[in-house]
Amino acid sequence: MEVIDEYSIPILQIELVNQNTVRIGGVFYDGNRLIIISEHLKIVGGPMLEEKILEGCRDLKRIFAYPSNQHFGEKSNR
């Protein structure tokens, strides 16, 4: 499952890797901190400026190909 925002940034990802492993990623907010969970955990502090969010989210790779109405359920080429 994947939820993307208006900038095509995956803000929530839940992927079943195998029967014993679930991978979770996305963008989460904790007070004034932006927490990005991808292959590398990143914490971006300070005001939530749009540029800072976009910069911090560069490592988030989408799981699926978009637009979904043309690529429903199709994995992206990571």
mmCIF file of the N, C-alpha and C atoms, coordinates in Angstrom:
data_MODEL
# 
_entry.id   MODEL 
# 
loop_
_atom_site.group_PDB 
_atom_site.id 
_atom_site.type_symbol 
_atom_site.label_atom_id 
_atom_site.label_alt_id 
_atom_site.label_comp_id 
_atom_site.label_asym_id 
_atom_site.label_entity_id 
_atom_site.label_seq_id 
_atom_site.pdbx_PDB_ins_code 
_atom_site.Cartn_x 
_atom_site.Cartn_y 
_atom_site.Cartn_z 
_atom_site.occupancy 
_atom_site.B_iso_or_equiv 
_atom_site.pdbx_formal_charge 
_atom_site.auth_seq_id 
_atom_site.auth_comp_id 
_atom_site.auth_asym_id 
_atom_site.auth_atom_id 
_atom_site.pdbx_PDB_model_num 
ATOM 1   N N  . MET A 1 1  ? 0.844  -1.157  0.000   1.00 0.00 ? 1  MET A N  1 
ATOM 2   C CA . MET A 1 1  ? 0.000  0.000   0.000   1.00 0.00 ? 1  MET A CA 1 
ATOM 3   C C  . MET A 1 1  ? 0.897  1.230   0.000   1.00 0.00 ? 1  MET A C  1 
ATOM 4   N N  . GLU A 1 2  ? 0.458  2.250   -0.728  1.00 0.00 ? 2  GLU A N  1 
ATOM 5   C CA . GLU A 1 2  ? 1.255  3.472   -0.804  1.00 0.00 ? 2  GLU A CA 1 
ATOM 6   C C  . GLU A 1 2  ? 0.315  4.657   -0.955  1.00 0.00 ? 2  GLU A C  1 
ATOM 7   N N  . VAL A 1 3  ? 0.619  5.716   -0.215  1.00 0.00 ? 3  VAL A N  1 
ATOM 8   C CA . VAL A 1 3  ? -0.124 6.971   -0.312  1.00 0.00 ? 3  VAL A CA 1 
ATOM 9   C C  . VAL A 1 3  ? 0.874  8.046   -0.710  1.00 0.00 ? 3  VAL A C  1 
ATOM 10  N N  . ILE A 1 4  ? 0.580  8.768   -1.807  1.00 0.00 ? 4  ILE A N  1 
ATOM 11  C CA . ILE A 1 4  ? 1.460  9.849   -2.232  1.00 0.00 ? 4  ILE A CA 1 
ATOM 12  C C  . ILE A 1 4  ? 0.742  11.182  -2.083  1.00 0.00 ? 4  ILE A C  1 
ATOM 13  N N  . ASP A 1 5  ? 1.531  12.263  -1.941  1.00 0.00 ? 5  ASP A N  1 
ATOM 14  C CA . ASP A 1 5  ? 0.925  13.589  -1.816  1.00 0.00 ? 5  ASP A CA 1 
ATOM 15  C C  . ASP A 1 5  ? 0.902  14.295  -3.166  1.00 0.00 ? 5  ASP A C  1 
ATOM 16  N N  . GLU A 1 6  ? 0.559  15.577  -3.147  1.00 0.00 ? 6  GLU A N  1 
ATOM 17  C CA . GLU A 1 6  ? 0.428  16.334  -4.404  1.00 0.00 ? 6  GLU A CA 1 
ATOM 18  C C  . GLU A 1 6  ? 1.747  16.523  -5.139  1.00 0.00 ? 6  GLU A C  1 
ATOM 19  N N  . TYR A 1 7  ? 2.892  16.238  -4.467  1.00 0.00 ? 7  TYR A N  1 
ATOM 20  C CA . TYR A 1 7  ? 4.201  16.333  -5.118  1.00 0.00 ? 7  TYR A CA 1 
ATOM 21  C C  . TYR A 1 7  ? 4.712  14.956  -5.545  1.00 0.00 ? 7  TYR A C  1 
ATOM 22  N N  . SER A 1 8  ? 3.859  13.937  -5.468  1.00 0.00 ? 8  SER A N  1 
ATOM 23  C CA . SER A 1 8  ? 4.207  12.538  -5.772  1.00 0.00 ? 8  SER A CA 1 
ATOM 24  C C  . SER A 1 8  ? 5.221  11.965  -4.795  1.00 0.00 ? 8  SER A C  1 
ATOM 25  N N  . ILE A 1 9  ? 5.275  12.523  -3.581  1.00 0.00 ? 9  ILE A N  1 
ATOM 26  C CA . ILE A 1 9  ? 6.142  12.001  -2.526  1.00 0.00 ? 9  ILE A CA 1 
ATOM 27  C C  . ILE A 1 9  ? 5.354  10.958  -1.747  1.00 0.00 ? 9  ILE A C  1 
ATOM 28  N N  . PRO A 1 10 ? 5.920  9.763   -1.574  1.00 0.00 ? 10 PRO A N  1 
ATOM 29  C CA . PRO A 1 10 ? 5.215  8.743   -0.800  1.00 0.00 ? 10 PRO A CA 1 
ATOM 30  C C  . PRO A 1 10 ? 5.222  9.109   0.686   1.00 0.00 ? 10 PRO A C  1 
ATOM 31  N N  . ILE A 1 11 ? 4.061  9.484   1.205   1.00 0.00 ? 11 ILE A N  1 
ATOM 32  C CA . ILE A 1 11 ? 3.991  9.879   2.615   1.00 0.00 ? 11 ILE A CA 1 
ATOM 33  C C  . ILE A 1 11 ? 3.695  8.694   3.528   1.00 0.00 ? 11 ILE A C  1 
ATOM 34  N N  . LEU A 1 12 ? 3.222  7.597   2.963   1.00 0.00 ? 12 LEU A N  1 
ATOM 35  C CA . LEU A 1 12 ? 3.026  6.370   3.727   1.00 0.00 ? 12 LEU A CA 1 
ATOM 36  C C  . LEU A 1 12 ? 3.217  5.180   2.790   1.00 0.00 ? 12 LEU A C  1 
ATOM 37  N N  . GLN A 1 13 ? 4.072  4.251   3.226   1.00 0.00 ? 13 GLN A N  1 
ATOM 38  C CA . GLN A 1 13 ? 4.316  3.033   2.455   1.00 0.00 ? 13 GLN A CA 1 
ATOM 39  C C  . GLN A 1 13 ? 4.286  1.842   3.403   1.00 0.00 ? 13 GLN A C  1 
ATOM 40  N N  . ILE A 1 14 ? 3.538  0.826   3.015   1.00 0.00 ? 14 ILE A N  1 
ATOM 41  C CA . ILE A 1 14 ? 3.516  -0.437  3.749   1.00 0.00 ? 14 ILE A CA 1 
ATOM 42  C C  . ILE A 1 14 ? 3.658  -1.533  2.700   1.00 0.00 ? 14 ILE A C  1 
ATOM 43  N N  . GLU A 1 15 ? 4.740  -2.290  2.800   1.00 0.00 ? 15 GLU A N  1 
ATOM 44  C CA . GLU A 1 15 ? 5.034  -3.291  1.779   1.00 0.00 ? 15 GLU A CA 1 
ATOM 45  C C  . GLU A 1 15 ? 5.302  -4.639  2.435   1.00 0.00 ? 15 GLU A C  1 
ATOM 46  N N  . LEU A 1 16 ? 4.598  -5.658  2.003   1.00 0.00 ? 16 LEU A N  1 
ATOM 47  C CA . LEU A 1 16 ? 4.832  -7.010  2.473   1.00 0.00 ? 16 LEU A CA 1 
ATOM 48  C C  . LEU A 1 16 ? 5.989  -7.587  1.665   1.00 0.00 ? 16 LEU A C  1 
ATOM 49  N N  . VAL A 1 17 ? 7.142  -7.730  2.315   1.00 0.00 ? 17 VAL A N  1 
ATOM 50  C CA . VAL A 1 17 ? 8.339  -8.220  1.637   1.00 0.00 ? 17 VAL A CA 1 
ATOM 51  C C  . VAL A 1 17 ? 8.291  -9.739  1.520   1.00 0.00 ? 17 VAL A C  1 
ATOM 52  N N  . ASN A 1 18 ? 7.961  -10.412 2.610   1.00 0.00 ? 18 ASN A N  1 
ATOM 53  C CA . ASN A 1 18 ? 7.725  -11.861 2.624   1.00 0.00 ? 18 ASN A CA 1 
ATOM 54  C C  . ASN A 1 18 ? 6.797  -12.145 3.796   1.00 0.00 ? 18 ASN A C  1 
ATOM 55  N N  . GLN A 1 19 ? 6.518  -13.412 4.095   1.00 0.00 ? 19 GLN A N  1 
ATOM 56  C CA . GLN A 1 19 ? 5.532  -13.714 5.127   1.00 0.00 ? 19 GLN A CA 1 
ATOM 57  C C  . GLN A 1 19 ? 5.961  -13.282 6.522   1.00 0.00 ? 19 GLN A C  1 
ATOM 58  N N  . ASN A 1 20 ? 7.230  -12.968 6.721   1.00 0.00 ? 20 ASN A N  1 
ATOM 59  C CA . ASN A 1 20 ? 7.724  -12.557 8.038   1.00 0.00 ? 20 ASN A CA 1 
ATOM 60  C C  . ASN A 1 20 ? 8.194  -11.117 8.102   1.00 0.00 ? 20 ASN A C  1 
ATOM 61  N N  . THR A 1 21 ? 8.139  -10.385 6.987   1.00 0.00 ? 21 THR A N  1 
ATOM 62  C CA . THR A 1 21 ? 8.714  -9.038  6.958   1.00 0.00 ? 21 THR A CA 1 
ATOM 63  C C  . THR A 1 21 ? 7.770  -8.037  6.313   1.00 0.00 ? 21 THR A C  1 
ATOM 64  N N  . VAL A 1 22 ? 7.538  -6.945  7.021   1.00 0.00 ? 22 VAL A N  1 
ATOM 65  C CA . VAL A 1 22 ? 6.762  -5.819  6.497   1.00 0.00 ? 22 VAL A CA 1 
ATOM 66  C C  . VAL A 1 22 ? 7.674  -4.604  6.536   1.00 0.00 ? 22 VAL A C  1 
ATOM 67  N N  . ARG A 1 23 ? 7.784  -3.897  5.420   1.00 0.00 ? 23 ARG A N  1 
ATOM 68  C CA . ARG A 1 23 ? 8.601  -2.682  5.339   1.00 0.00 ? 23 ARG A CA 1 
ATOM 69  C C  . ARG A 1 23 ? 7.653  -1.482  5.435   1.00 0.00 ? 23 ARG A C  1 
ATOM 70  N N  . ILE A 1 24 ? 7.958  -0.542  6.348   1.00 0.00 ? 24 ILE A N  1 
ATOM 71  C CA . ILE A 1 24 ? 7.153  0.667   6.527   1.00 0.00 ? 24 ILE A CA 1 
ATOM 72  C C  . ILE A 1 24 ? 8.037  1.873   6.263   1.00 0.00 ? 24 ILE A C  1 
ATOM 73  N N  . GLY A 1 25 ? 7.515  2.824   5.526   1.00 0.00 ? 25 GLY A N  1 
ATOM 74  C CA . GLY A 1 25 ? 8.255  4.046   5.240   1.00 0.00 ? 25 GLY A CA 1 
ATOM 75  C C  . GLY A 1 25 ? 7.292  5.199   5.080   1.00 0.00 ? 25 GLY A C  1 
ATOM 76  N N  . GLY A 1 26 ? 7.858  6.388   4.975   1.00 0.00 ? 26 GLY A N  1 
ATOM 77  C CA . GLY A 1 26 ? 7.029  7.552   4.741   1.00 0.00 ? 26 GLY A CA 1 
ATOM 78  C C  . GLY A 1 26 ? 7.529  8.784   5.459   1.00 0.00 ? 26 GLY A C  1 
ATOM 79  N N  . VAL A 1 27 ? 6.643  9.761   5.549   1.00 0.00 ? 27 VAL A N  1 
ATOM 80  C CA . VAL A 1 27 ? 6.957  11.061  6.149   1.00 0.00 ? 27 VAL A CA 1 
ATOM 81  C C  . VAL A 1 27 ? 6.029  11.247  7.338   1.00 0.00 ? 27 VAL A C  1 
ATOM 82  N N  . PHE A 1 28 ? 6.626  11.506  8.488   1.00 0.00 ? 28 PHE A N  1 
ATOM 83  C CA . PHE A 1 28 ? 5.856  11.653  9.721   1.00 0.00 ? 28 PHE A CA 1 
ATOM 84  C C  . PHE A 1 28 ? 6.288  12.926  10.433  1.00 0.00 ? 28 PHE A C  1 
ATOM 85  N N  . TYR A 1 29 ? 5.379  13.535  11.171  1.00 0.00 ? 29 TYR A N  1 
ATOM 86  C CA . TYR A 1 29 ? 5.658  14.780  11.884  1.00 0.00 ? 29 TYR A CA 1 
ATOM 87  C C  . TYR A 1 29 ? 5.561  14.539  13.378  1.00 0.00 ? 29 TYR A C  1 
ATOM 88  N N  . ASP A 1 30 ? 6.523  15.078  14.112  1.00 0.00 ? 30 ASP A N  1 
ATOM 89  C CA . ASP A 1 30 ? 6.538  14.986  15.569  1.00 0.00 ? 30 ASP A CA 1 
ATOM 90  C C  . ASP A 1 30 ? 6.842  16.385  16.105  1.00 0.00 ? 30 ASP A C  1 
ATOM 91  N N  . GLY A 1 31 ? 5.807  17.166  16.402  1.00 0.00 ? 31 GLY A N  1 
ATOM 92  C CA . GLY A 1 31 ? 6.028  18.531  16.854  1.00 0.00 ? 31 GLY A CA 1 
ATOM 93  C C  . GLY A 1 31 ? 6.655  19.347  15.747  1.00 0.00 ? 31 GLY A C  1 
ATOM 94  N N  . ASN A 1 32 ? 7.861  19.824  15.960  1.00 0.00 ? 32 ASN A N  1 
ATOM 95  C CA . ASN A 1 32 ? 8.568  20.610  14.952  1.00 0.00 ? 32 ASN A CA 1 
ATOM 96  C C  . ASN A 1 32 ? 9.555  19.794  14.146  1.00 0.00 ? 32 ASN A C  1 
ATOM 97  N N  . ARG A 1 33 ? 9.527  18.478  14.291  1.00 0.00 ? 33 ARG A N  1 
ATOM 98  C CA . ARG A 1 33 ? 10.474 17.642  13.563  1.00 0.00 ? 33 ARG A CA 1 
ATOM 99  C C  . ARG A 1 33 ? 9.772  16.877  12.458  1.00 0.00 ? 33 ARG A C  1 
ATOM 100 N N  . LEU A 1 34 ? 10.459 16.751  11.370  1.00 0.00 ? 34 LEU A N  1 
ATOM 101 C CA . LEU A 1 34 ? 10.009 15.931  10.250  1.00 0.00 ? 34 LEU A CA 1 
ATOM 102 C C  . LEU A 1 34 ? 10.812 14.639  10.310  1.00 0.00 ? 34 LEU A C  1 
ATOM 103 N N  . ILE A 1 35 ? 10.134 13.510  10.370  1.00 0.00 ? 35 ILE A N  1 
ATOM 104 C CA . ILE A 1 35 ? 10.810 12.223  10.437  1.00 0.00 ? 35 ILE A CA 1 
ATOM 105 C C  . ILE A 1 35 ? 10.530 11.491  9.131   1.00 0.00 ? 35 ILE A C  1 
ATOM 106 N N  . ILE A 1 36 ? 11.592 11.144  8.434   1.00 0.00 ? 36 ILE A N  1 
ATOM 107 C CA . ILE A 1 36 ? 11.471 10.459  7.150   1.00 0.00 ? 36 ILE A CA 1 
ATOM 108 C C  . ILE A 1 36 ? 12.052 9.058   7.318   1.00 0.00 ? 36 ILE A C  1 
ATOM 109 N N  . ILE A 1 37 ? 11.225 8.067   7.057   1.00 0.00 ? 37 ILE A N  1 
ATOM 110 C CA . ILE A 1 37 ? 11.684 6.689   7.158   1.00 0.00 ? 37 ILE A CA 1 
ATOM 111 C C  . ILE A 1 37 ? 11.762 6.126   5.750   1.00 0.00 ? 37 ILE A C  1 
ATOM 112 N N  . SER A 1 38 ? 12.995 5.844   5.320   1.00 0.00 ? 38 SER A N  1 
ATOM 113 C CA . SER A 1 38 ? 13.241 5.245   4.019   1.00 0.00 ? 38 SER A CA 1 
ATOM 114 C C  . SER A 1 38 ? 14.347 4.228   4.235   1.00 0.00 ? 38 SER A C  1 
ATOM 115 N N  . GLU A 1 39 ? 15.207 4.056   3.275   1.00 0.00 ? 39 GLU A N  1 
ATOM 116 C CA . GLU A 1 39 ? 16.344 3.166   3.484   1.00 0.00 ? 39 GLU A CA 1 
ATOM 117 C C  . GLU A 1 39 ? 17.238 3.699   4.592   1.00 0.00 ? 39 GLU A C  1 
ATOM 118 N N  . HIS A 1 40 ? 17.203 5.009   4.791   1.00 0.00 ? 40 HIS A N  1 
ATOM 119 C CA . HIS A 1 40 ? 17.977 5.665   5.842   1.00 0.00 ? 40 HIS A CA 1 
ATOM 120 C C  . HIS A 1 40 ? 17.014 6.536   6.639   1.00 0.00 ? 40 HIS A C  1 
ATOM 121 N N  . LEU A 1 41 ? 17.043 6.432   7.972   1.00 0.00 ? 41 LEU A N  1 
ATOM 122 C CA . LEU A 1 41 ? 16.207 7.272   8.810   1.00 0.00 ? 41 LEU A CA 1 
ATOM 123 C C  . LEU A 1 41 ? 16.753 8.687   8.773   1.00 0.00 ? 41 LEU A C  1 
ATOM 124 N N  . LYS A 1 42 ? 15.877 9.654   8.531   1.00 0.00 ? 42 LYS A N  1 
ATOM 125 C CA . LYS A 1 42 ? 16.291 11.053  8.532   1.00 0.00 ? 42 LYS A CA 1 
ATOM 126 C C  . LYS A 1 42 ? 15.363 11.823  9.446   1.00 0.00 ? 42 LYS A C  1 
ATOM 127 N N  . ILE A 1 43 ? 15.913 12.728  10.226  1.00 0.00 ? 43 ILE A N  1 
ATOM 128 C CA . ILE A 1 43 ? 15.101 13.626  11.040  1.00 0.00 ? 43 ILE A CA 1 
ATOM 129 C C  . ILE A 1 43 ? 15.492 15.037  10.663  1.00 0.00 ? 43 ILE A C  1 
ATOM 130 N N  . VAL A 1 44 ? 14.523 15.800  10.201  1.00 0.00 ? 44 VAL A N  1 
ATOM 131 C CA . VAL A 1 44 ? 14.767 17.178  9.796   1.00 0.00 ? 44 VAL A CA 1 
ATOM 132 C C  . VAL A 1 44 ? 14.070 18.061  10.816  1.00 0.00 ? 44 VAL A C  1 
ATOM 133 N N  . GLY A 1 45 ? 14.811 18.951  11.493  1.00 0.00 ? 45 GLY A N  1 
ATOM 134 C CA . GLY A 1 45 ? 14.215 19.796  12.524  1.00 0.00 ? 45 GLY A CA 1 
ATOM 135 C C  . GLY A 1 45 ? 13.870 21.173  12.001  1.00 0.00 ? 45 GLY A C  1 
ATOM 136 N N  . GLY A 1 46 ? 13.277 21.971  12.879  1.00 0.00 ? 46 GLY A N  1 
ATOM 137 C CA . GLY A 1 46 ? 12.962 23.354  12.544  1.00 0.00 ? 46 GLY A CA 1 
ATOM 138 C C  . GLY A 1 46 ? 11.606 23.504  11.891  1.00 0.00 ? 46 GLY A C  1 
ATOM 139 N N  . PRO A 1 47 ? 11.319 24.708  11.410  1.00 0.00 ? 47 PRO A N  1 
ATOM 140 C CA . PRO A 1 47 ? 10.015 24.970  10.799  1.00 0.00 ? 47 PRO A CA 1 
ATOM 141 C C  . PRO A 1 47 ? 9.778  24.077  9.590   1.00 0.00 ? 47 PRO A C  1 
ATOM 142 N N  . MET A 1 48 ? 8.562  23.690  9.396   1.00 0.00 ? 48 MET A N  1 
ATOM 143 C CA . MET A 1 48 ? 8.213  22.787  8.312   1.00 0.00 ? 48 MET A CA 1 
ATOM 144 C C  . MET A 1 48 ? 8.038  23.562  7.010   1.00 0.00 ? 48 MET A C  1 
ATOM 145 N N  . LEU A 1 49 ? 9.144  24.038  6.482   1.00 0.00 ? 49 LEU A N  1 
ATOM 146 C CA . LEU A 1 49 ? 9.112  24.762  5.216   1.00 0.00 ? 49 LEU A CA 1 
ATOM 147 C C  . LEU A 1 49 ? 8.977  23.771  4.076   1.00 0.00 ? 49 LEU A C  1 
ATOM 148 N N  . GLU A 1 50 ? 8.204  24.136  3.085   1.00 0.00 ? 50 GLU A N  1 
ATOM 149 C CA . GLU A 1 50 ? 7.945  23.248  1.952   1.00 0.00 ? 50 GLU A CA 1 
ATOM 150 C C  . GLU A 1 50 ? 9.244  22.784  1.294   1.00 0.00 ? 50 GLU A C  1 
ATOM 151 N N  . GLU A 1 51 ? 10.200 23.708  1.138   1.00 0.00 ? 51 GLU A N  1 
ATOM 152 C CA . GLU A 1 51 ? 11.479 23.350  0.499   1.00 0.00 ? 51 GLU A CA 1 
ATOM 153 C C  . GLU A 1 51 ? 12.225 22.313  1.331   1.00 0.00 ? 51 GLU A C  1 
ATOM 154 N N  . LYS A 1 52 ? 12.163 22.440  2.651   1.00 0.00 ? 52 LYS A N  1 
ATOM 155 C CA . LYS A 1 52 ? 12.863 21.527  3.535   1.00 0.00 ? 52 LYS A CA 1 
ATOM 156 C C  . LYS A 1 52 ? 12.244 20.134  3.463   1.00 0.00 ? 52 LYS A C  1 
ATOM 157 N N  . ILE A 1 53 ? 10.934 20.070  3.384   1.00 0.00 ? 53 ILE A N  1 
ATOM 158 C CA . ILE A 1 53 ? 10.249 18.791  3.266   1.00 0.00 ? 53 ILE A CA 1 
ATOM 159 C C  . ILE A 1 53 ? 10.646 18.114  1.959   1.00 0.00 ? 53 ILE A C  1 
ATOM 160 N N  . LEU A 1 54 ? 10.597 18.856  0.854   1.00 0.00 ? 54 LEU A N  1 
ATOM 161 C CA . LEU A 1 54 ? 10.937 18.281  -0.446  1.00 0.00 ? 54 LEU A CA 1 
ATOM 162 C C  . LEU A 1 54 ? 12.387 17.821  -0.483  1.00 0.00 ? 54 LEU A C  1 
ATOM 163 N N  . GLU A 1 55 ? 13.286 18.603  0.115   1.00 0.00 ? 55 GLU A N  1 
ATOM 164 C CA . GLU A 1 55 ? 14.703 18.237  0.153   1.00 0.00 ? 55 GLU A CA 1 
ATOM 165 C C  . GLU A 1 55 ? 14.908 16.964  0.970   1.00 0.00 ? 55 GLU A C  1 
ATOM 166 N N  . GLY A 1 56 ? 14.234 16.867  2.102   1.00 0.00 ? 56 GLY A N  1 
ATOM 167 C CA . GLY A 1 56 ? 14.400 15.714  2.974   1.00 0.00 ? 56 GLY A CA 1 
ATOM 168 C C  . GLY A 1 56 ? 13.814 14.433  2.422   1.00 0.00 ? 56 GLY A C  1 
ATOM 169 N N  . CYS A 1 57 ? 12.905 14.543  1.488   1.00 0.00 ? 57 CYS A N  1 
ATOM 170 C CA . CYS A 1 57 ? 12.199 13.369  0.957   1.00 0.00 ? 57 CYS A CA 1 
ATOM 171 C C  . CYS A 1 57 ? 12.841 12.787  -0.291  1.00 0.00 ? 57 CYS A C  1 
ATOM 172 N N  . ARG A 1 58 ? 13.988 13.264  -0.690  1.00 0.00 ? 58 ARG A N  1 
ATOM 173 C CA . ARG A 1 58 ? 14.611 12.782  -1.931  1.00 0.00 ? 58 ARG A CA 1 
ATOM 174 C C  . ARG A 1 58 ? 14.871 11.281  -1.941  1.00 0.00 ? 58 ARG A C  1 
ATOM 175 N N  . ASP A 1 59 ? 15.160 10.700  -0.776  1.00 0.00 ? 59 ASP A N  1 
ATOM 176 C CA . ASP A 1 59 ? 15.488 9.270   -0.719  1.00 0.00 ? 59 ASP A CA 1 
ATOM 177 C C  . ASP A 1 59 ? 14.270 8.359   -0.783  1.00 0.00 ? 59 ASP A C  1 
ATOM 178 N N  . LEU A 1 60 ? 13.089 8.917   -0.630  1.00 0.00 ? 60 LEU A N  1 
ATOM 179 C CA . LEU A 1 60 ? 11.890 8.080   -0.658  1.00 0.00 ? 60 LEU A CA 1 
ATOM 180 C C  . LEU A 1 60 ? 11.580 7.678   -2.098  1.00 0.00 ? 60 LEU A C  1 
ATOM 181 N N  . LYS A 1 61 ? 11.643 6.410   -2.348  1.00 0.00 ? 61 LYS A N  1 
ATOM 182 C CA . LYS A 1 61 ? 11.352 5.879   -3.684  1.00 0.00 ? 61 LYS A CA 1 
ATOM 183 C C  . LYS A 1 61 ? 9.936  5.316   -3.679  1.00 0.00 ? 61 LYS A C  1 
ATOM 184 N N  . ARG A 1 62 ? 9.187  5.616   -4.712  1.00 0.00 ? 62 ARG A N  1 
ATOM 185 C CA . ARG A 1 62 ? 7.822  5.097   -4.805  1.00 0.00 ? 62 ARG A CA 1 
ATOM 186 C C  . ARG A 1 62 ? 7.847  3.603   -5.094  1.00 0.00 ? 62 ARG A C  1 
ATOM 187 N N  . ILE A 1 63 ? 6.888  2.893   -4.522  1.00 0.00 ? 63 ILE A N  1 
ATOM 188 C CA . ILE A 1 63 ? 6.771  1.450   -4.729  1.00 0.00 ? 63 ILE A CA 1 
ATOM 189 C C  . ILE A 1 63 ? 6.093  1.160   -6.068  1.00 0.00 ? 63 ILE A C  1 
ATOM 190 N N  . PHE A 1 64 ? 5.087  1.970   -6.408  1.00 0.00 ? 64 PHE A N  1 
ATOM 191 C CA . PHE A 1 64 ? 4.264  1.702   -7.582  1.00 0.00 ? 64 PHE A CA 1 
ATOM 192 C C  . PHE A 1 64 ? 4.490  2.723   -8.690  1.00 0.00 ? 64 PHE A C  1 
ATOM 193 N N  . ALA A 1 65 ? 4.133  2.326   -9.912  1.00 0.00 ? 65 ALA A N  1 
ATOM 194 C CA . ALA A 1 65 ? 4.191  3.216   -11.071 1.00 0.00 ? 65 ALA A CA 1 
ATOM 195 C C  . ALA A 1 65 ? 2.920  4.073   -11.096 1.00 0.00 ? 65 ALA A C  1 
ATOM 196 N N  . TYR A 1 66 ? 3.057  5.299   -11.535 1.00 0.00 ? 66 TYR A N  1 
ATOM 197 C CA . TYR A 1 66 ? 1.923  6.229   -11.597 1.00 0.00 ? 66 TYR A CA 1 
ATOM 198 C C  . TYR A 1 66 ? 1.834  6.819   -12.989 1.00 0.00 ? 66 TYR A C  1 
ATOM 199 N N  . PRO A 1 67 ? 0.659  7.263   -13.416 1.00 0.00 ? 67 PRO A N  1 
ATOM 200 C CA . PRO A 1 67 ? -0.609 7.336   -12.693 1.00 0.00 ? 67 PRO A CA 1 
ATOM 201 C C  . PRO A 1 67 ? -1.224 5.946   -12.529 1.00 0.00 ? 67 PRO A C  1 
ATOM 202 N N  . SER A 1 68 ? -1.858 5.752   -11.389 1.00 0.00 ? 68 SER A N  1 
ATOM 203 C CA . SER A 1 68 ? -2.370 4.428   -11.055 1.00 0.00 ? 68 SER A CA 1 
ATOM 204 C C  . SER A 1 68 ? -3.506 3.975   -11.971 1.00 0.00 ? 68 SER A C  1 
ATOM 205 N N  . ASN A 1 69 ? -4.235 4.919   -12.562 1.00 0.00 ? 69 ASN A N  1 
ATOM 206 C CA . ASN A 1 69 ? -5.310 4.499   -13.469 1.00 0.00 ? 69 ASN A CA 1 
ATOM 207 C C  . ASN A 1 69 ? -4.758 3.865   -14.751 1.00 0.00 ? 69 ASN A C  1 
ATOM 208 N N  . GLN A 1 70 ? -3.465 4.091   -15.041 1.00 0.00 ? 70 GLN A N  1 
ATOM 209 C CA . GLN A 1 70 ? -2.836 3.467   -16.204 1.00 0.00 ? 70 GLN A CA 1 
ATOM 210 C C  . GLN A 1 70 ? -1.905 2.313   -15.812 1.00 0.00 ? 70 GLN A C  1 
ATOM 211 N N  . HIS A 1 71 ? -1.481 2.281   -14.532 1.00 0.00 ? 71 HIS A N  1 
ATOM 212 C CA . HIS A 1 71 ? -0.512 1.279   -14.072 1.00 0.00 ? 71 HIS A CA 1 
ATOM 213 C C  . HIS A 1 71 ? -0.972 0.603   -12.785 1.00 0.00 ? 71 HIS A C  1 
ATOM 214 N N  . PHE A 1 72 ? -2.237 0.293   -12.659 1.00 0.00 ? 72 PHE A N  1 
ATOM 215 C CA . PHE A 1 72 ? -2.786 -0.219  -11.412 1.00 0.00 ? 72 PHE A CA 1 
ATOM 216 C C  . PHE A 1 72 ? -2.029 -1.453  -10.919 1.00 0.00 ? 72 PHE A C  1 
ATOM 217 N N  . GLY A 1 73 ? -1.466 -1.351  -9.711  1.00 0.00 ? 73 GLY A N  1 
ATOM 218 C CA . GLY A 1 73 ? -0.763 -2.471  -9.101  1.00 0.00 ? 73 GLY A CA 1 
ATOM 219 C C  . GLY A 1 73 ? 0.606  -2.754  -9.668  1.00 0.00 ? 73 GLY A C  1 
ATOM 220 N N  . GLU A 1 74 ? 1.070  -1.952  -10.597 1.00 0.00 ? 74 GLU A N  1 
ATOM 221 C CA . GLU A 1 74 ? 2.356  -2.178  -11.256 1.00 0.00 ? 74 GLU A CA 1 
ATOM 222 C C  . GLU A 1 74 ? 3.481  -1.561  -10.418 1.00 0.00 ? 74 GLU A C  1 
ATOM 223 N N  . LYS A 1 75 ? 4.493  -2.359  -10.110 1.00 0.00 ? 75 LYS A N  1 
ATOM 224 C CA . LYS A 1 75 ? 5.638  -1.869  -9.344  1.00 0.00 ? 75 LYS A CA 1 
ATOM 225 C C  . LYS A 1 75 ? 6.479  -0.923  -10.189 1.00 0.00 ? 75 LYS A C  1 
ATOM 226 N N  . SER A 1 76 ? 7.069  0.076   -9.530  1.00 0.00 ? 76 SER A N  1 
ATOM 227 C CA . SER A 1 76 ? 7.941  1.010   -10.252 1.00 0.00 ? 76 SER A CA 1 
ATOM 228 C C  . SER A 1 76 ? 9.316  0.379   -10.442 1.00 0.00 ? 76 SER A C  1 
ATOM 229 N N  . ASN A 1 77 ? 10.085 0.970   -11.321 1.00 0.00 ? 77 ASN A N  1 
ATOM 230 C CA . ASN A 1 77 ? 11.478 0.518   -11.526 1.00 0.00 ? 77 ASN A CA 1 
ATOM 231 C C  . ASN A 1 77 ? 12.340 1.318   -10.583 1.00 0.00 ? 77 ASN A C  1 
ATOM 232 N N  . ARG A 1 78 ? 12.603 0.757   -9.409  1.00 0.00 ? 78 ARG A N  1 
ATOM 233 C CA . ARG A 1 78 ? 13.360 1.486   -8.389  1.00 0.00 ? 78 ARG A CA 1 
ATOM 234 C C  . ARG A 1 78 ? 14.797 1.622   -8.776  1.00 0.00 ? 78 ARG A C  1 
# 
